[in-house]
Amino acid sequence: MLQTFDNRNRDLIVNINGELVHRDKAGVSPFDSVVQGGDAVWEGLRLYNGRIFRLLEHLDRLRRSATALAFADIPSDDEIIREIRRTLEANGMRDGVHIRLTLTRGVKVTSGMDPRLNQSGPSLIVLPEHKPPVYDKGGLTFVTSSIRRSPPEFLDPKIHHNNLLPSILAKIEANAAGADAALMLDRDGFVAEGHGMHVFIVEDNEVSTSHTRACPEGITRQTVLDLCAANGIAHEVRDISTTRGLSRRRNVLHGDDGRVGDASFGFSSDSGPHEWFASLLVDRACTM
């Protein structure tokens, strides 16, 4: 298990609908939609030296997702930023922090799936933790999961929703196989993403990644592509077969908060990603 309890988080202050409470006393109503049906959207944010990586882009995606799910009375960016700032200040946090930002449809007047039962507006949860990157750059092993990423006609991956069961099931398979992570395919058998990260293939100074028809439009994913374009690095968005992925000696993965690591699909990588690519991300991602 790559994550462990960090004692610095023992007395965390969590923000639930503007109320700052100790982690042990934090709670949401059993009538909240996130409890009743996982009816919520979320973002994972990273705090680097007092700045949140691509904050406005993350808030834009949160809003798009909530709008797609017909949430009512979505809080403004300024309101959300104020609550994030209050929470970080209450915890004295400035660097090396991961923030789980969740917006639920809110509390229902009675149990049921009908969104009209939500009559008090959304619930906003800000959960910051001292958390170093889960994956280092020393290399990871992947197993190809039997769980497929759904296409837009089933559940549009552009909605950054709280239904993470496919990823959890894929991670269960990876755990059972003794691998660090799971590689998930789309329904046509092409690479979609990892169970919780996008995948890039780097070889011969060329970067490629999969289409987003079966995976989220990642903020860091787009940052990587933008950096490649700005620095004259050959890059391509394309269908990637497992054969092509397995034959590559450089496979780069990242979460959506500016982190980057090296992956190996079924073998031990003999080195990290090309130095020019890794340094480009590390040097520039946190300053944008």
C-alpha positions, 0 to 999 in steps of 0.5 A: 500500500503506497499511502500511509497515515500522516501524523500531521493530519491527526488534527485536521480542520475540515470545511463543510458548508463554511463550518470549520470543524475537527476531522473527528467531528466532521459529518454530512447529513444522511439525507445528503445526495452524496450519501444517498447516491454518490450524487456529487462532483469533485476536484483534486487540488495541489498546493505548492508554495502557497499556490494551487496548481491550475486552480481556475481550470479546476473550478471551471471543470467543477462548474461544468460538471455541476451544470451538466448534472443540473445542480441548482445555485452553484457557488461562485468561484470567489465563494469557493476560493474564500472557503479554500483559503479559510480552510488552509489558513485554519490548518496553517498549510502552505506547501505539500498539500492535497485538497479534495474539493467536493460539491454535492447536490445537497440535502434532500427533504426525504430519501429518493433519487428525484433531484427536486427533493433537493431544495436547499442548494449544494453542499461544499466540502473542503478537505485538505491533507498533508500528502506527498505525491502518492507515486514517486519517479522510481517506476510503477508496475501496471496490470491491464484491468478487465474493467472498461472505461465507459463511453459518453453514451453511458456516462460522459467522462467529461463529468467529473463525478463521484462515481469512482466504482470502476476505478476502485474495482480496477484498483482491486484487480491491481492489488490482487495481481501485486501491481501498483496500478491498473491500466484501463481500456475503452470499450474498443480495447484502446488505452483510456487511462490508469485507474486514477491517472492519465498515461503518456507514452514517451519515445524518441522525443515524441509524446503521445496520449489517448483520446478523452472519449473514455476518460476525463479531460484532465487539467494536467493532461492539457498542461502537458500537451500545452507545454509540448506545443510551446516547446516544440516537442512532437506530440500526438493524441491518438488511439493507443493499443496495449501492444504499442503501450507495452512495447514502449520503454518510457511511460509517463503517468500523472494525476491532475495536480501537476505530479508526474511519475514513471510507469512500467507496464509489466516490466521494470523500467530501467530509467525514468522518462526522458530527462528533457520531458521530466524536467519540463514538467517539474520546472514549469508545472508549479509556476503556471 
